[in-house]
Amino acid sequence: MTRRRLTLALSFLLLLALVALPVAAQSFPDPGTGSTYTELVNTTADEATVNITYYTQGGGTVAGPGRVIAGNGSTAIDPASSQLPAGFNGAGVVSSNKKLASVVQTQWLGGPGDGFQMGLYSGVSAGSSKICLPSLFKFAPAIVSSFTVQNTGTGDANVELKYYSRTGTLEGTFTDTIPVGAQHTYDMRTPSATVPNVANGWDGSAVISVTNGQTIAGVGVVNQGGRSSTYNAADCAGLSGATTLVVPSQFRVFNSATPNDPATRGTWSWVLLSALNVLNLESSEANVTLVYTPRDPAKNSLTLSNQTIPANSAAGYNTRGGVNGANPETFDTLGNFWDGTVTITSDKAIVATVITQWFRGTGPESGYYVASNAANSQTKFWVPDIRRVKVSGNFTEFSAVIIQNIGNADTDVTTKFYDRNGNMVHSITSTIAPGPSIGYNTRAGTGGTAALGDSFEGHAVVESNGQPLAVVLNGVALNPYGSGTTNGISE
């Protein structure tokens, strides 16, 4: 899986999905017009000089802003300061004399979901020869996907796109050429020379390979009921054989007078749920086991053994809806106020997206991120775009940092919070057992994060004393509402 690596010497970060999707077609939900907000973190103690260059889909360039970021500080590039023309649809490259980390937030206006979405994805510093998107949809009028692929190499990238249904049917193989630095967008609503004409009701995946030695990265966009989410494509180059994935956050939260009575399932009032889309990358059946571990040891655990995923297929595990949309009782043992982690083991190569769905305001909000490969051995992560903001005494923005110990022994984890100017405002050290996760929610003040005050914008640095970690950011806005998730960024 992609580690969101930070490059040495002159640092380059790729900003992939600077997109403004067209209006709705064929009764699909209309997200409106998308704008991006870019958080840039200087991961060093020395001042960083930063410049942004934007690329059109044809490979043309537009000069972006330059910034100086204090050591251990951060800055935000909003649409007004991006220097982009109205209607721009393209990508960006950030260059700096110091190492950077980045999270990009996409907001949509002009659609029925105005103010109810804040899709997050992580900027990347290195591409791959092969990327995978496990969660694509074409389901009018409820949900539809698009995705973008950016050329992160030094010459034009020739790519091959293969689309698979959820059951593993190859829907078509297509080719495209993407200029240096540019991105191309592939919209499942609109059949074309690079997008298959799949039937309404379709869900599936895409596998994109480079055929001429260049590299690429990608972002998926999921538009559900006018509210959009974004997620980084998984790096699936060279994956084969046994794989273990780790998921730092899973939820199953609902209110009910009789939560243990399945006969009342239809009356349960859902607050928060999670789902996994697990994609088998190989041409033979995968045997998979999923272990759900609670954050609170007093809560129940769950093991789903002997799960089979056909070749090139994906399987869905939803804590509300069950497995592949059936048997919701599968998760009843977890109860109604459960949160924790998942470990997914497979005898074949797999990747997965993790979906968190909140129920607030006038409907559901979703966040997507990529499950981490347990083979990664990273012990230090940066988490841009941390907020704790109140207006007139009421929270308008807050964040949660979720940290999982994916090693085999207890580990001490120190999380440091820095403001825009590089000042460390708060630090907390916790011991985490192997398997479970902890979370610091700035609204609740867990981990002492109330010390950030009521107007905090900045980032966090998470570091263990030896065991590898997986880290996730949850971002939430209120009035208007919005939710997003993305992966932490490692060296």
Phi, psi and omega per residue, in radians:
M1 nan 2.674 3.126
T2 -1.124 2.318 3.104
R3 -1.613 0.007 -3.017
R4 0.933 0.895 -3.037
R5 -1.065 2.618 3.016
L6 -1.769 2.252 -3.086
T7 -1.400 2.794 3.100
L8 -1.577 2.936 3.113
A9 0.978 -2.209 3.104
L10 -1.244 2.133 -3.029
S11 -1.658 2.417 3.058
F12 -2.177 2.302 3.034
L13 -2.094 2.445 -3.118
L14 -1.806 2.243 3.126
L15 -1.967 1.860 -2.813
L16 -1.551 -0.844 -2.870
A17 -1.854 1.067 3.028
L18 -1.467 1.381 -2.878
V19 -2.070 2.606 2.957
A20 -2.258 1.679 -3.059
L21 -1.189 2.661 3.093
P22 -1.206 2.954 -3.134
V23 -1.141 2.916 -3.049
A24 -1.063 2.553 3.085
A25 -2.278 2.490 3.033
Q26 0.976 0.717 3.054
S27 1.191 0.251 3.051
F28 -1.326 2.730 3.130
P29 -1.102 2.508 -3.079
D30 -1.865 1.970 -3.130
P31 -1.344 -0.255 -3.016
G32 1.570 -2.517 -3.109
T33 -1.933 2.290 -3.076
G34 -1.647 2.460 3.022
S35 -2.295 2.587 -3.065
T36 -1.988 2.547 3.063
Y37 -2.106 2.134 -3.009
T38 -1.905 2.128 3.035
E39 -1.685 2.204 3.110
L40 -2.092 2.230 -3.125
V41 -2.009 2.256 2.997
N42 -1.442 1.966 -3.049
T43 -1.513 0.083 3.137
T44 -1.967 2.963 3.110
A45 -1.488 -0.065 -3.103
D46 -1.826 2.654 3.133
E47 -1.027 2.428 -3.131
A48 -1.997 2.392 3.029
T49 -1.809 2.202 -2.954
V50 -2.203 2.428 3.017
N51 -2.369 2.541 -3.134
I52 -2.065 2.343 2.988
T53 -2.088 2.248 3.108
Y54 -1.751 2.576 -3.116
Y55 -2.114 2.301 3.003
T56 -1.301 2.971 3.132
Q57 -1.161 -0.377 3.090
G58 -1.555 -0.008 3.118
G59 1.706 -0.032 3.054
G60 -1.232 2.793 -3.072
T61 -2.036 2.627 3.036
V62 -2.296 2.193 -3.127
A63 -1.204 2.279 3.066
G64 -1.790 -3.029 -3.076
P65 -1.327 2.781 2.961
G66 -1.925 2.580 -3.132
R67 -2.454 2.698 2.932
V68 -1.976 2.172 -3.082
I69 -1.974 2.234 3.129
A70 -1.066 2.708 3.045
G71 -0.967 2.300 -3.076
N72 1.066 0.300 -3.138
G73 -1.789 -3.002 -3.123
S74 -2.664 2.884 3.067
T75 -2.533 2.781 3.116
A76 -2.113 2.309 3.063
I77 -1.834 1.885 3.141
D78 -1.633 2.985 -3.095
P79 -0.999 -0.636 -3.101
A80 -1.162 -0.572 -3.100
S81 -1.693 0.013 -3.111
S82 -1.269 -0.371 -3.097
Q83 1.196 0.306 3.125
L84 -1.504 2.537 3.052
P85 -1.258 2.730 3.101
A86 -1.056 2.438 3.101
G87 1.436 0.119 -3.126
F88 -1.105 2.369 3.082
N89 -2.331 1.854 -3.069
G90 -2.972 -2.551 -3.056
A91 -2.450 3.044 3.139
G92 -2.459 2.708 3.024
V93 -2.258 2.231 3.113
V94 -1.813 2.202 3.068
S95 -1.978 2.529 -3.079
S96 -2.685 2.696 3.054
N97 -1.488 -0.012 3.069
K98 -2.292 2.853 3.140
K99 -1.257 2.475 -3.080
L100 -2.221 2.785 2.902
A101 -2.280 2.646 -3.031
S102 -2.569 2.515 2.913
V103 -2.225 2.390 3.137
V104 -1.973 2.284 3.110
Q105 -1.921 2.258 3.095
T106 -1.892 2.224 3.079
Q107 -2.076 2.588 -3.047
W108 -2.141 2.411 3.110
L109 -2.326 2.677 3.095
G110 1.619 0.113 3.087
G111 -2.122 3.106 -3.082
P112 -1.191 -0.289 -3.138
G113 -1.703 0.386 -3.070
D114 -0.793 2.224 3.047
G115 1.296 0.111 -3.103
F116 -1.942 0.413 -3.137
Q117 -2.643 2.569 3.094
M118 -2.653 1.144 -3.102
G119 -0.992 2.338 -3.134
L120 -2.057 2.475 2.906
Y121 -2.541 2.860 -3.088
S122 -1.719 2.341 2.976
G123 -1.125 2.583 -3.109
V124 -2.089 2.701 -3.118
S125 -1.969 -0.006 3.109
A126 -2.654 2.421 3.105
G127 -1.575 -2.988 -3.093
S128 -2.465 2.842 3.058
S129 -1.450 -0.168 -3.113
K130 -2.715 2.264 3.103
I131 -2.262 2.740 -3.069
C132 -2.365 2.475 3.093
L133 -2.152 1.789 -3.039
P134 -1.341 -0.232 -2.986
S135 -2.197 1.583 3.056
L136 -2.178 2.576 -3.026
F137 -2.489 2.652 2.957
K138 -2.577 1.597 -2.966
F139 -2.504 1.424 3.107
A140 -1.227 2.434 0.041
P141 -1.729 0.277 -2.918
A142 -1.558 -0.810 -2.921
I143 -2.677 2.456 3.101
V144 -2.637 2.689 -3.102
S145 -2.149 2.728 2.843
S146 -2.387 2.993 3.022
F147 -2.652 2.730 3.121
T148 -2.096 2.567 3.080
V149 -2.201 2.167 3.141
Q150 -1.869 2.407 3.046
N151 -1.395 1.954 -3.131
T152 -1.783 0.196 -3.093
G153 -1.655 -2.778 -3.063
T154 -1.952 -0.028 3.091
G155 -2.521 3.013 3.088
D156 -0.918 2.398 -3.140
A157 -1.784 2.118 2.983
N158 -1.578 2.127 -3.059
V159 -2.113 2.636 3.026
E160 -2.007 2.223 -3.126
L161 -1.951 2.147 3.058
K162 -2.035 2.264 -3.138
Y163 -1.919 2.305 3.140
Y164 -2.159 2.459 2.990
S165 -1.264 2.947 3.113
R166 -1.010 -0.495 -3.123
T167 -1.603 0.076 3.039
G168 1.695 0.034 3.106
T169 -1.232 2.250 3.067
L170 -1.307 2.033 -3.086
E171 -1.528 -0.177 3.112
G172 2.639 2.664 3.065
T173 -2.050 2.246 -3.037
F174 -2.280 2.823 3.098
T175 -2.241 2.723 3.125
D176 -2.720 2.779 3.033
T177 -2.165 2.205 -3.066
I178 -2.008 2.166 3.137
P179 -1.125 2.836 3.134
V180 -0.978 2.285 3.081
G181 1.385 -0.348 -3.038
A182 -1.472 2.911 2.996
Q183 -2.229 2.638 2.982
H184 -2.029 2.493 -3.119
T185 -1.845 2.385 -3.119
Y186 -2.125 1.953 -2.997
D187 -1.838 2.078 -3.082
M188 -1.169 -0.254 3.097
R189 -1.243 -0.458 -2.898
T190 -2.143 1.745 3.080
P191 -1.022 2.496 -3.097
S192 -2.760 -2.936 3.094
A193 -1.215 -0.160 3.125
T194 -2.227 0.047 -3.122
V195 -2.317 2.231 -3.110
P196 -1.291 2.773 3.099
N197 -1.628 1.347 -3.130
V198 -1.477 2.726 -3.081
A199 -1.273 2.682 3.028
N200 -1.064 2.456 -3.053
G201 1.715 0.069 -3.078
W202 -1.408 2.440 2.826
D203 -2.402 2.614 -3.056
G204 -3.086 -2.526 -2.999
S205 -2.616 2.967 3.046
A206 -2.385 2.489 3.064
V207 -2.143 2.129 -3.062
I208 -2.063 2.159 -3.097
S209 -2.100 2.511 3.048
V210 -1.577 2.340 -3.046
T211 -1.897 0.022 -3.097
N212 -2.307 0.452 2.997
G213 1.506 0.017 3.080
Q214 -1.508 -3.036 3.136
T215 -2.299 2.745 -3.100
I216 -2.468 2.868 2.945
A217 -2.468 2.889 -3.054
G218 -2.655 2.820 3.092
V219 -2.400 2.331 3.036
G220 -1.654 2.504 3.087
V221 -2.121 2.178 3.137
V222 -2.038 2.077 -3.124
N223 -1.889 1.982 -3.053
Q224 -2.188 1.955 3.135
G225 1.059 0.542 -3.132
G226 1.488 0.026 -3.132
R227 -2.048 2.277 -2.933
S228 -1.985 2.545 3.068
S229 -2.172 2.733 3.087
T230 -2.294 2.653 3.069
Y231 -2.644 2.567 3.088
N232 -1.214 2.418 2.985
A233 -1.111 2.602 3.087
A234 -1.405 2.429 3.014
D235 -1.399 1.933 -3.077
C236 -2.058 0.337 3.109
A237 -1.169 2.273 3.040
G238 1.326 0.048 -3.115
L239 -1.324 2.317 3.033
S240 -2.848 2.704 3.068
G241 1.326 -2.905 -3.015
A242 -0.978 2.382 -3.080
T243 -2.442 2.459 2.989
T244 -2.158 2.190 3.080
L245 -1.929 2.617 3.115
V246 -2.183 2.504 -3.050
V247 -2.231 1.879 -3.054
P248 -1.234 -0.336 -3.054
S249 -2.425 2.182 2.984
Q250 -2.457 2.525 -3.041
F251 -2.367 2.615 2.978
R252 -2.629 1.585 -2.990
V253 -2.242 2.098 3.052
F254 -2.629 2.785 3.106
N255 -1.828 2.359 3.105
S256 -2.842 2.480 3.052
A257 -1.225 -0.404 -3.122
T258 -2.333 1.178 -3.024
P259 -1.150 -0.348 -3.107
N260 -1.685 0.154 3.141
D261 -1.893 1.789 -3.118
P262 -1.040 -0.386 -3.139
A263 -1.154 -0.331 -3.139
T264 -1.740 0.221 -3.047
R265 -0.911 -0.665 -3.100
G266 -1.170 -0.250 -3.134
T267 -1.751 -0.072 -3.113
W268 -1.148 2.343 -3.135
S269 -1.738 1.853 -3.008
W270 -1.411 2.406 3.115
V271 -1.904 -0.698 -3.018
L272 -2.774 2.319 3.081
L273 -2.495 2.905 3.116
S274 -2.323 2.765 3.071
A275 -2.545 2.692 3.059
L276 -2.156 2.339 2.935
N277 -1.935 1.926 -3.045
V278 -1.844 2.096 -3.063
L279 -1.845 2.152 3.039
N280 -1.432 2.073 -3.068
L281 -1.542 -0.079 -3.007
E282 -1.862 2.960 -3.023
S283 -1.617 0.284 3.026
S284 -2.435 2.858 -3.024
E285 -1.049 2.446 3.079
A286 -1.809 2.387 3.027
N287 -1.791 2.149 -2.912
V288 -2.238 2.503 3.010
T289 -2.200 2.352 3.104
L290 -2.069 2.230 3.120
V291 -2.029 2.076 3.118
Y292 -1.708 2.068 -3.079
T293 -2.001 2.158 -3.085
P294 -1.291 2.610 3.003
R295 -1.184 -0.676 3.081
D296 -1.625 2.030 -3.078
P297 -1.102 -0.235 3.087
A298 -1.349 -0.260 3.126
K299 -1.475 2.875 -3.116
N300 -1.360 2.634 2.947
S301 -1.797 2.981 -3.122
L302 -2.603 2.345 3.041
T303 -2.104 2.155 3.052
L304 -1.838 1.805 -3.093
S305 -1.734 2.881 3.026
N306 0.988 0.630 3.030
Q307 -1.445 2.300 3.140
T308 -2.025 2.379 3.090
I309 -2.148 2.040 -3.114
P310 -1.045 2.896 3.141
A311 -0.940 2.338 3.068
N312 0.994 0.379 -3.109
S313 -1.880 2.907 3.041
A314 -2.143 2.605 3.070
A315 -2.142 2.506 -3.133
G316 -1.921 2.316 3.130
Y317 -2.164 1.863 -3.001
N318 -2.061 2.154 -3.051
T319 -1.182 -0.224 3.011
R320 -1.728 -0.803 -2.951
G321 -1.674 -0.165 3.120
G322 1.682 -2.660 -3.070
V323 -1.822 2.116 -3.112
N324 0.908 0.692 3.063
G325 1.369 0.159 -3.125
A326 -2.274 2.849 3.049
N327 0.963 1.079 3.128
P328 -1.082 -0.341 3.126
E329 -1.155 -0.207 3.136
T330 -0.923 -0.594 -3.026
F331 -1.830 0.131 -3.061
D332 -1.086 -0.503 -3.130
T333 -1.097 -0.357 3.132
L334 -1.294 -0.298 3.131
G335 1.395 -2.800 -2.957
N336 -2.009 -0.080 3.040
F337 -2.349 1.227 -2.999
W338 -2.088 2.360 2.898
D339 -2.472 2.661 -3.090
G340 3.113 -2.639 -3.075
T341 -2.186 2.949 3.056
V342 -2.357 2.398 2.971
T343 -1.998 2.198 -3.084
I344 -1.990 2.066 3.095
T345 -1.999 2.462 -3.068
S346 -2.507 2.611 3.046
D347 -1.525 0.013 3.067
K348 -2.229 2.882 3.100
A349 -1.182 2.309 3.134
I350 -2.413 2.721 2.879
V351 -2.310 2.874 -3.098
A352 -2.674 2.568 2.909
T353 -1.829 2.584 -3.123
V354 -1.971 2.222 -3.067
I355 -2.039 2.223 3.023
T356 -1.999 2.291 -3.118
Q357 -2.192 2.118 3.066
W358 -1.689 2.647 3.048
F359 -2.098 1.795 -3.107
R360 -2.573 2.925 3.083
G361 1.044 -2.201 -3.098
T362 -1.829 0.215 3.137
G363 2.964 -3.045 -3.070
P364 -1.352 2.580 3.010
E365 -2.162 2.437 -3.070
S366 -2.164 2.598 2.985
G367 -2.247 2.469 -3.117
Y368 -2.142 2.494 2.911
Y369 -2.584 3.053 -3.052
V370 -1.726 2.321 3.049
A371 -1.099 2.504 -3.084
S372 -1.570 2.578 3.077
N373 -1.438 2.194 -3.111
A374 -1.130 -0.268 3.111
A375 -1.267 -0.298 3.073
N376 -1.154 2.541 -3.057
S377 -2.167 0.600 -3.083
Q378 -1.385 2.382 -3.119
T379 -2.015 -0.072 -3.116
K380 -2.359 2.325 -3.093
F381 -2.373 2.568 2.969
W382 -1.862 2.484 -3.136
V383 -2.238 1.588 3.092
P384 -1.226 2.890 2.987
D385 1.216 0.800 3.027
I386 -1.572 2.321 -3.111
R387 -2.292 2.583 2.889
R388 -2.637 1.600 -2.968
V389 -2.216 2.261 3.018
K390 -2.063 2.544 3.019
V391 -2.229 2.144 -3.104
S392 0.941 0.670 3.078
G393 1.463 -0.032 -3.117
N394 -1.995 2.436 3.116
F395 -1.160 2.330 3.016
T396 -2.014 -0.461 3.112
E397 -2.558 2.384 3.031
F398 -2.691 2.952 -3.029
S399 -2.410 2.845 2.975
A400 -2.359 2.352 3.036
V401 -1.859 2.109 -3.105
I402 -1.960 2.240 -2.987
I403 -2.221 2.185 3.111
Q404 -2.018 2.353 2.999
N405 -1.481 1.944 -3.122
I406 -1.788 0.243 3.109
G407 -1.537 -2.794 -3.088
N408 -2.104 0.281 3.104
A409 -2.652 2.810 3.060
D410 -0.973 2.594 3.095
T411 -2.517 2.520 3.040
D412 -1.546 2.256 -3.105
V413 -2.104 2.182 3.080
T414 -1.854 2.242 3.119
T415 -2.051 2.120 -3.118
K416 -1.979 2.357 -3.126
F417 -1.904 2.219 -3.109
Y418 -2.044 2.443 3.062
D419 -1.477 -3.106 -3.076
R420 -1.001 -0.594 -3.061
N421 -1.508 0.066 3.109
G422 1.534 0.187 3.095
N423 -1.463 2.284 3.059
M424 -1.346 2.024 -3.045
V425 -1.626 -0.539 -3.079
H426 -2.734 2.576 3.083
S427 -2.458 2.451 3.121
I428 -2.452 2.387 3.071
T429 -2.058 2.283 3.141
S430 -2.319 2.658 3.050
T431 -1.727 2.225 -3.117
I432 -2.074 2.254 3.064
A433 -1.275 2.768 3.110
P434 -1.146 2.265 3.106
G435 1.893 -1.018 -3.096
P436 -1.292 3.076 3.091
S437 -2.240 2.877 2.951
I438 -2.176 2.833 3.130
G439 -2.427 2.442 3.049
Y440 -1.979 1.919 -3.099
N441 -1.814 2.047 -3.021
T442 -1.231 -0.433 3.081
R443 -1.234 -0.803 -3.139
A444 -1.300 -0.282 -3.127
G445 1.345 0.284 -3.115
T446 -1.131 2.592 -3.066
G447 1.198 0.323 -3.139
G448 1.333 0.302 -3.048
T449 -1.265 -0.105 2.983
A450 -1.065 -0.361 3.098
A451 -1.121 -0.255 3.109
L452 -1.230 -0.253 -3.118
G453 1.458 -2.892 -3.000
D454 -1.935 0.166 3.113
S455 -2.499 0.699 -3.045
F456 -1.506 2.273 2.921
E457 -2.314 2.286 -3.113
G458 3.081 -2.465 -3.104
H459 -2.630 2.998 3.101
A460 -2.172 2.632 3.008
V461 -2.107 2.175 -3.064
V462 -2.010 2.203 -3.098
E463 -2.515 2.322 3.087
S464 -1.698 2.930 3.112
N465 -1.678 0.399 3.030
G466 2.744 -0.654 -3.098
Q467 -1.487 2.539 3.138
P468 -1.218 2.702 -3.064
L469 -2.226 2.816 2.838
A470 -2.209 2.384 -3.007
V471 -2.324 2.447 -3.124
V472 -2.351 2.507 3.017
L473 -1.833 2.302 2.897
N474 -1.913 2.271 3.065
G475 -2.069 2.385 -3.087
V476 -2.369 2.391 3.014
A477 -2.138 2.617 -3.124
L478 -2.237 2.471 3.046
N479 0.927 1.173 0.062
P480 -1.409 2.827 -3.058
Y481 -1.460 2.647 3.030
G482 -2.985 2.574 -3.129
S483 -2.483 2.540 3.098
G484 -2.719 2.747 3.095
T485 -2.398 2.641 2.989
T486 -2.796 2.967 -3.121
N487 -1.429 2.582 2.933
G488 -1.154 2.892 -2.985
I489 -2.064 2.184 -3.080
S490 -1.915 2.927 3.075
E491 -1.229 nan nan
